[in-house]
Amino acid sequence: MNAATGLCEGCWRTLEEIAAWSRLSDDEKRAVLARVAARRSER
């Protein structure tokens, strides 16, 4: 985890997203992955 951004340096998800992943629906997972893609393109 990057202390400055709060994101995993490998998958670019937050701790909350990582913790919830197994409980998310497929649509919710796609939404997380869309946010990850946006985060990567911003940096």
mmCIF file as Biopython writes it, N, C-alpha, C and O atoms, coordinates in Angstrom:
data_model
#
loop_
_atom_site.group_PDB
_atom_site.id
_atom_site.type_symbol
_atom_site.label_atom_id
_atom_site.label_alt_id
_atom_site.label_comp_id
_atom_site.label_asym_id
_atom_site.label_entity_id
_atom_site.label_seq_id
_atom_site.pdbx_PDB_ins_code
_atom_site.Cartn_x
_atom_site.Cartn_y
_atom_site.Cartn_z
_atom_site.occupancy
_atom_site.B_iso_or_equiv
_atom_site.auth_seq_id
_atom_site.auth_asym_id
_atom_site.pdbx_PDB_model_num
ATOM 1   N N  . MET A ? 1  ? 0.843   -1.178  0.000   1.0 0.0 1  A 1 
ATOM 2   C CA . MET A ? 1  ? 0.000   0.000   0.000   1.0 0.0 1  A 1 
ATOM 3   C C  . MET A ? 1  ? 0.886   1.239   0.000   1.0 0.0 1  A 1 
ATOM 4   O O  . MET A ? 1  ? 1.870   1.326   0.735   1.0 0.0 1  A 1 
ATOM 5   N N  . ASN A ? 2  ? 0.517   2.173   -0.828  1.0 0.0 2  A 1 
ATOM 6   C CA . ASN A ? 2  ? 1.225   3.440   -0.878  1.0 0.0 2  A 1 
ATOM 7   C C  . ASN A ? 2  ? 0.609   4.358   0.175   1.0 0.0 2  A 1 
ATOM 8   O O  . ASN A ? 2  ? -0.584  4.659   0.128   1.0 0.0 2  A 1 
ATOM 9   N N  . ALA A ? 3  ? 1.422   4.791   1.114   1.0 0.0 3  A 1 
ATOM 10  C CA . ALA A ? 3  ? 0.914   5.612   2.219   1.0 0.0 3  A 1 
ATOM 11  C C  . ALA A ? 3  ? 0.386   6.961   1.740   1.0 0.0 3  A 1 
ATOM 12  O O  . ALA A ? 3  ? -0.554  7.503   2.322   1.0 0.0 3  A 1 
ATOM 13  N N  . ALA A ? 4  ? 0.979   7.495   0.698   1.0 0.0 4  A 1 
ATOM 14  C CA . ALA A ? 4  ? 0.568   8.815   0.210   1.0 0.0 4  A 1 
ATOM 15  C C  . ALA A ? 4  ? -0.766  8.769   -0.527  1.0 0.0 4  A 1 
ATOM 16  O O  . ALA A ? 4  ? -1.579  9.685   -0.400  1.0 0.0 4  A 1 
ATOM 17  N N  . THR A ? 5  ? -0.994  7.703   -1.299  1.0 0.0 5  A 1 
ATOM 18  C CA . THR A ? 5  ? -2.220  7.627   -2.107  1.0 0.0 5  A 1 
ATOM 19  C C  . THR A ? 5  ? -3.306  6.770   -1.487  1.0 0.0 5  A 1 
ATOM 20  O O  . THR A ? 5  ? -4.484  6.940   -1.802  1.0 0.0 5  A 1 
ATOM 21  N N  . GLY A ? 6  ? -2.923  5.842   -0.601  1.0 0.0 6  A 1 
ATOM 22  C CA . GLY A ? 6  ? -3.888  4.904   -0.031  1.0 0.0 6  A 1 
ATOM 23  C C  . GLY A ? 6  ? -4.263  3.791   -0.985  1.0 0.0 6  A 1 
ATOM 24  O O  . GLY A ? 6  ? -5.261  3.101   -0.778  1.0 0.0 6  A 1 
ATOM 25  N N  . LEU A ? 7  ? -3.467  3.612   -2.033  1.0 0.0 7  A 1 
ATOM 26  C CA . LEU A ? 7  ? -3.759  2.600   -3.047  1.0 0.0 7  A 1 
ATOM 27  C C  . LEU A ? 7  ? -2.709  1.494   -3.011  1.0 0.0 7  A 1 
ATOM 28  O O  . LEU A ? 7  ? -1.543  1.729   -2.693  1.0 0.0 7  A 1 
ATOM 29  N N  . CYS A ? 8  ? -3.151  0.286   -3.343  1.0 0.0 8  A 1 
ATOM 30  C CA . CYS A ? 8  ? -2.217  -0.823  -3.507  1.0 0.0 8  A 1 
ATOM 31  C C  . CYS A ? 8  ? -1.350  -0.510  -4.722  1.0 0.0 8  A 1 
ATOM 32  O O  . CYS A ? 8  ? -1.866  -0.120  -5.769  1.0 0.0 8  A 1 
ATOM 33  N N  . GLU A ? 9  ? -0.045  -0.677  -4.588  1.0 0.0 9  A 1 
ATOM 34  C CA . GLU A ? 9  ? 0.857   -0.375  -5.693  1.0 0.0 9  A 1 
ATOM 35  C C  . GLU A ? 9  ? 0.786   -1.423  -6.798  1.0 0.0 9  A 1 
ATOM 36  O O  . GLU A ? 9  ? 1.279   -1.184  -7.901  1.0 0.0 9  A 1 
ATOM 37  N N  . GLY A ? 10 ? 0.189   -2.570  -6.526  1.0 0.0 10 A 1 
ATOM 38  C CA . GLY A ? 10 ? 0.072   -3.612  -7.541  1.0 0.0 10 A 1 
ATOM 39  C C  . GLY A ? 10 ? -1.228  -3.555  -8.319  1.0 0.0 10 A 1 
ATOM 40  O O  . GLY A ? 10 ? -1.229  -3.667  -9.545  1.0 0.0 10 A 1 
ATOM 41  N N  . CYS A ? 11 ? -2.344  -3.381  -7.607  1.0 0.0 11 A 1 
ATOM 42  C CA . CYS A ? 11 ? -3.656  -3.452  -8.262  1.0 0.0 11 A 1 
ATOM 43  C C  . CYS A ? 11 ? -4.396  -2.121  -8.318  1.0 0.0 11 A 1 
ATOM 44  O O  . CYS A ? 11 ? -5.436  -2.012  -8.969  1.0 0.0 11 A 1 
ATOM 45  N N  . TRP A ? 12 ? -3.859  -1.102  -7.632  1.0 0.0 12 A 1 
ATOM 46  C CA . TRP A ? 12 ? -4.419  0.256   -7.640  1.0 0.0 12 A 1 
ATOM 47  C C  . TRP A ? 12 ? -5.778  0.360   -6.961  1.0 0.0 12 A 1 
ATOM 48  O O  . TRP A ? 12 ? -6.510  1.322   -7.198  1.0 0.0 12 A 1 
ATOM 49  N N  . ARG A ? 13 ? -6.132  -0.619  -6.116  1.0 0.0 13 A 1 
ATOM 50  C CA . ARG A ? 13 ? -7.386  -0.544  -5.373  1.0 0.0 13 A 1 
ATOM 51  C C  . ARG A ? 13 ? -7.116  -0.017  -3.965  1.0 0.0 13 A 1 
ATOM 52  O O  . ARG A ? 13 ? -5.993  -0.087  -3.464  1.0 0.0 13 A 1 
ATOM 53  N N  . THR A ? 14 ? -8.173  0.514   -3.336  1.0 0.0 14 A 1 
ATOM 54  C CA . THR A ? 14 ? -8.085  0.941   -1.948  1.0 0.0 14 A 1 
ATOM 55  C C  . THR A ? 14 ? -8.236  -0.283  -1.046  1.0 0.0 14 A 1 
ATOM 56  O O  . THR A ? 14 ? -8.647  -1.352  -1.497  1.0 0.0 14 A 1 
ATOM 57  N N  . LEU A ? 15 ? -7.900  -0.113  0.231   1.0 0.0 15 A 1 
ATOM 58  C CA . LEU A ? 15 ? -8.104  -1.211  1.186   1.0 0.0 15 A 1 
ATOM 59  C C  . LEU A ? 15 ? -9.571  -1.606  1.253   1.0 0.0 15 A 1 
ATOM 60  O O  . LEU A ? 15 ? -9.896  -2.790  1.342   1.0 0.0 15 A 1 
ATOM 61  N N  . GLU A ? 16 ? -10.449 -0.623  1.211   1.0 0.0 16 A 1 
ATOM 62  C CA . GLU A ? 16 ? -11.883 -0.907  1.262   1.0 0.0 16 A 1 
ATOM 63  C C  . GLU A ? 16 ? -12.328 -1.731  0.051   1.0 0.0 16 A 1 
ATOM 64  O O  . GLU A ? 16 ? -13.117 -2.665  0.187   1.0 0.0 16 A 1 
ATOM 65  N N  . GLU A ? 17 ? -11.825 -1.385  -1.112  1.0 0.0 17 A 1 
ATOM 66  C CA . GLU A ? 17 ? -12.183 -2.135  -2.325  1.0 0.0 17 A 1 
ATOM 67  C C  . GLU A ? 17 ? -11.644 -3.561  -2.263  1.0 0.0 17 A 1 
ATOM 68  O O  . GLU A ? 17 ? -12.326 -4.506  -2.659  1.0 0.0 17 A 1 
ATOM 69  N N  . ILE A ? 18 ? -10.438 -3.710  -1.771  1.0 0.0 18 A 1 
ATOM 70  C CA . ILE A ? 18 ? -9.837  -5.044  -1.656  1.0 0.0 18 A 1 
ATOM 71  C C  . ILE A ? 18 ? -10.631 -5.895  -0.665  1.0 0.0 18 A 1 
ATOM 72  O O  . ILE A ? 18 ? -10.928 -7.059  -0.935  1.0 0.0 18 A 1 
ATOM 73  N N  . ALA A ? 19 ? -10.970 -5.310  0.477   1.0 0.0 19 A 1 
ATOM 74  C CA . ALA A ? 19 ? -11.689 -6.049  1.515   1.0 0.0 19 A 1 
ATOM 75  C C  . ALA A ? 19 ? -13.079 -6.465  1.051   1.0 0.0 19 A 1 
ATOM 76  O O  . ALA A ? 19 ? -13.550 -7.543  1.416   1.0 0.0 19 A 1 
ATOM 77  N N  . ALA A ? 20 ? -13.736 -5.643  0.263   1.0 0.0 20 A 1 
ATOM 78  C CA . ALA A ? 20 ? -15.106 -5.919  -0.161  1.0 0.0 20 A 1 
ATOM 79  C C  . ALA A ? 20 ? -15.181 -6.799  -1.406  1.0 0.0 20 A 1 
ATOM 80  O O  . ALA A ? 20 ? -16.256 -7.298  -1.737  1.0 0.0 20 A 1 
ATOM 81  N N  . TRP A ? 21 ? -14.087 -6.995  -2.085  1.0 0.0 21 A 1 
ATOM 82  C CA . TRP A ? 21 ? -14.080 -7.629  -3.406  1.0 0.0 21 A 1 
ATOM 83  C C  . TRP A ? 21 ? -14.889 -8.931  -3.458  1.0 0.0 21 A 1 
ATOM 84  O O  . TRP A ? 21 ? -15.681 -9.117  -4.381  1.0 0.0 21 A 1 
ATOM 85  N N  . SER A ? 22 ? -14.711 -9.808  -2.515  1.0 0.0 22 A 1 
ATOM 86  C CA . SER A ? 22 ? -15.382 -11.120 -2.569  1.0 0.0 22 A 1 
ATOM 87  C C  . SER A ? 22 ? -16.891 -11.013 -2.388  1.0 0.0 22 A 1 
ATOM 88  O O  . SER A ? 22 ? -17.621 -11.940 -2.742  1.0 0.0 22 A 1 
ATOM 89  N N  . ARG A ? 23 ? -17.363 -9.911  -1.849  1.0 0.0 23 A 1 
ATOM 90  C CA . ARG A ? 23 ? -18.798 -9.722  -1.633  1.0 0.0 23 A 1 
ATOM 91  C C  . ARG A ? 23 ? -19.472 -8.910  -2.742  1.0 0.0 23 A 1 
ATOM 92  O O  . ARG A ? 23 ? -20.699 -8.806  -2.778  1.0 0.0 23 A 1 
ATOM 93  N N  . LEU A ? 24 ? -18.683 -8.340  -3.636  1.0 0.0 24 A 1 
ATOM 94  C CA . LEU A ? 24 ? -19.245 -7.481  -4.671  1.0 0.0 24 A 1 
ATOM 95  C C  . LEU A ? 24 ? -19.898 -8.290  -5.782  1.0 0.0 24 A 1 
ATOM 96  O O  . LEU A ? 24 ? -19.476 -9.404  -6.094  1.0 0.0 24 A 1 
ATOM 97  N N  . SER A ? 25 ? -20.929 -7.711  -6.365  1.0 0.0 25 A 1 
ATOM 98  C CA . SER A ? 25 ? -21.546 -8.327  -7.539  1.0 0.0 25 A 1 
ATOM 99  C C  . SER A ? 25 ? -20.631 -8.096  -8.744  1.0 0.0 25 A 1 
ATOM 100 O O  . SER A ? 25 ? -19.681 -7.317  -8.671  1.0 0.0 25 A 1 
ATOM 101 N N  . ASP A ? 26 ? -20.922 -8.766  -9.832  1.0 0.0 26 A 1 
ATOM 102 C CA . ASP A ? 26 ? -20.122 -8.578  -11.040 1.0 0.0 26 A 1 
ATOM 103 C C  . ASP A ? 26 ? -20.164 -7.125  -11.508 1.0 0.0 26 A 1 
ATOM 104 O O  . ASP A ? 26 ? -19.145 -6.583  -11.935 1.0 0.0 26 A 1 
ATOM 105 N N  . ASP A ? 27 ? -21.323 -6.499  -11.433 1.0 0.0 27 A 1 
ATOM 106 C CA . ASP A ? 27 ? -21.436 -5.091  -11.834 1.0 0.0 27 A 1 
ATOM 107 C C  . ASP A ? 27 ? -20.604 -4.187  -10.932 1.0 0.0 27 A 1 
ATOM 108 O O  . ASP A ? 27 ? -19.957 -3.254  -11.406 1.0 0.0 27 A 1 
ATOM 109 N N  . GLU A ? 28 ? -20.624 -4.466  -9.633  1.0 0.0 28 A 1 
ATOM 110 C CA . GLU A ? 28 ? -19.835 -3.673  -8.701  1.0 0.0 28 A 1 
ATOM 111 C C  . GLU A ? 28 ? -18.339 -3.865  -8.944  1.0 0.0 28 A 1 
ATOM 112 O O  . GLU A ? 28 ? -17.564 -2.914  -8.847  1.0 0.0 28 A 1 
ATOM 113 N N  . LYS A ? 29 ? -17.939 -5.085  -9.257  1.0 0.0 29 A 1 
ATOM 114 C CA . LYS A ? 29 ? -16.529 -5.345  -9.579  1.0 0.0 29 A 1 
ATOM 115 C C  . LYS A ? 29 ? -16.123 -4.591  -10.837 1.0 0.0 29 A 1 
ATOM 116 O O  . LYS A ? 29 ? -15.027 -4.035  -10.899 1.0 0.0 29 A 1 
ATOM 117 N N  . ARG A ? 30 ? -16.991 -4.567  -11.833 1.0 0.0 30 A 1 
ATOM 118 C CA . ARG A ? 30 ? -16.690 -3.810  -13.051 1.0 0.0 30 A 1 
ATOM 119 C C  . ARG A ? 30 ? -16.542 -2.324  -12.743 1.0 0.0 30 A 1 
ATOM 120 O O  . ARG A ? 30 ? -15.699 -1.651  -13.335 1.0 0.0 30 A 1 
ATOM 121 N N  . ALA A ? 31 ? -17.345 -1.811  -11.830 1.0 0.0 31 A 1 
ATOM 122 C CA . ALA A ? 31 ? -17.249 -0.403  -11.444 1.0 0.0 31 A 1 
ATOM 123 C C  . ALA A ? 31 ? -15.907 -0.126  -10.753 1.0 0.0 31 A 1 
ATOM 124 O O  . ALA A ? 31 ? -15.278 0.901   -11.009 1.0 0.0 31 A 1 
ATOM 125 N N  . VAL A ? 32 ? -15.476 -1.027  -9.890  1.0 0.0 32 A 1 
ATOM 126 C CA . VAL A ? 32 ? -14.176 -0.874  -9.234  1.0 0.0 32 A 1 
ATOM 127 C C  . VAL A ? 32 ? -13.074 -0.881  -10.289 1.0 0.0 32 A 1 
ATOM 128 O O  . VAL A ? 32 ? -12.166 -0.051  -10.250 1.0 0.0 32 A 1 
ATOM 129 N N  . LEU A ? 33 ? -13.155 -1.811  -11.223 1.0 0.0 33 A 1 
ATOM 130 C CA . LEU A ? 33 ? -12.125 -1.899  -12.253 1.0 0.0 33 A 1 
ATOM 131 C C  . LEU A ? 33 ? -12.111 -0.663  -13.145 1.0 0.0 33 A 1 
ATOM 132 O O  . LEU A ? 33 ? -11.052 -0.259  -13.626 1.0 0.0 33 A 1 
ATOM 133 N N  . ALA A ? 34 ? -13.263 -0.067  -13.367 1.0 0.0 34 A 1 
ATOM 134 C CA . ALA A ? 34 ? -13.322 1.182   -14.136 1.0 0.0 34 A 1 
ATOM 135 C C  . ALA A ? 34 ? -12.631 2.306   -13.356 1.0 0.0 34 A 1 
ATOM 136 O O  . ALA A ? 34 ? -11.915 3.118   -13.942 1.0 0.0 34 A 1 
ATOM 137 N N  . ARG A ? 35 ? -12.844 2.354   -12.046 1.0 0.0 35 A 1 
ATOM 138 C CA . ARG A ? 35 ? -12.160 3.360   -11.225 1.0 0.0 35 A 1 
ATOM 139 C C  . ARG A ? 35 ? -10.654 3.126   -11.237 1.0 0.0 35 A 1 
ATOM 140 O O  . ARG A ? 35 ? -9.876  4.079   -11.289 1.0 0.0 35 A 1 
ATOM 141 N N  . VAL A ? 36 ? -10.242 1.866   -11.190 1.0 0.0 36 A 1 
ATOM 142 C CA . VAL A ? 36 ? -8.814  1.536   -11.250 1.0 0.0 36 A 1 
ATOM 143 C C  . VAL A ? 36 ? -8.226  2.046   -12.565 1.0 0.0 36 A 1 
ATOM 144 O O  . VAL A ? 36 ? -7.155  2.652   -12.571 1.0 0.0 36 A 1 
ATOM 145 N N  . ALA A ? 37 ? -8.911  1.807   -13.665 1.0 0.0 37 A 1 
ATOM 146 C CA . ALA A ? 37 ? -8.417  2.264   -14.975 1.0 0.0 37 A 1 
ATOM 147 C C  . ALA A ? 37 ? -8.291  3.784   -14.999 1.0 0.0 37 A 1 
ATOM 148 O O  . ALA A ? 37 ? -7.330  4.323   -15.548 1.0 0.0 37 A 1 
ATOM 149 N N  . ALA A ? 38 ? -9.254  4.466   -14.409 1.0 0.0 38 A 1 
ATOM 150 C CA . ALA A ? 38 ? -9.196  5.929   -14.362 1.0 0.0 38 A 1 
ATOM 151 C C  . ALA A ? 38 ? -8.022  6.395   -13.509 1.0 0.0 38 A 1 
ATOM 152 O O  . ALA A ? 38 ? -7.340  7.357   -13.862 1.0 0.0 38 A 1 
ATOM 153 N N  . ARG A ? 39 ? -7.786  5.725   -12.397 1.0 0.0 39 A 1 
ATOM 154 C CA . ARG A ? 39 ? -6.663  6.096   -11.524 1.0 0.0 39 A 1 
ATOM 155 C C  . ARG A ? 39 ? -5.343  5.939   -12.253 1.0 0.0 39 A 1 
ATOM 156 O O  . ARG A ? 39 ? -4.466  6.799   -12.172 1.0 0.0 39 A 1 
ATOM 157 N N  . ARG A ? 40 ? -5.213  4.830   -12.967 1.0 0.0 40 A 1 
ATOM 158 C CA . ARG A ? 40 ? -3.961  4.579   -13.699 1.0 0.0 40 A 1 
ATOM 159 C C  . ARG A ? 40 ? -3.739  5.631   -14.780 1.0 0.0 40 A 1 
ATOM 160 O O  . ARG A ? 40 ? -2.612  6.084   -14.978 1.0 0.0 40 A 1 
ATOM 161 N N  . SER A ? 41 ? -4.789  6.019   -15.473 1.0 0.0 41 A 1 
ATOM 162 C CA . SER A ? 41 ? -4.619  6.991   -16.555 1.0 0.0 41 A 1 
ATOM 163 C C  . SER A ? 41 ? -4.328  8.385   -16.021 1.0 0.0 41 A 1 
ATOM 164 O O  . SER A ? 41 ? -3.743  9.204   -16.729 1.0 0.0 41 A 1 
ATOM 165 N N  . GLU A ? 42 ? -4.726  8.671   -14.779 1.0 0.0 42 A 1 
ATOM 166 C CA . GLU A ? 42 ? -4.452  9.968   -14.162 1.0 0.0 42 A 1 
ATOM 167 C C  . GLU A ? 42 ? -3.006  10.115  -13.738 1.0 0.0 42 A 1 
ATOM 168 O O  . GLU A ? 42 ? -2.528  11.236  -13.565 1.0 0.0 42 A 1 
ATOM 169 N N  . ARG A ? 43 ? -2.311  9.032   -13.568 1.0 0.0 43 A 1 
ATOM 170 C CA . ARG A ? 43 ? -0.925  9.090   -13.071 1.0 0.0 43 A 1 
ATOM 171 C C  . ARG A ? 43 ? 0.077   8.851   -14.149 1.0 0.0 43 A 1 
ATOM 172 O O  . ARG A ? 43 ? 1.280   8.868   -13.889 1.0 0.0 43 A 1 
#
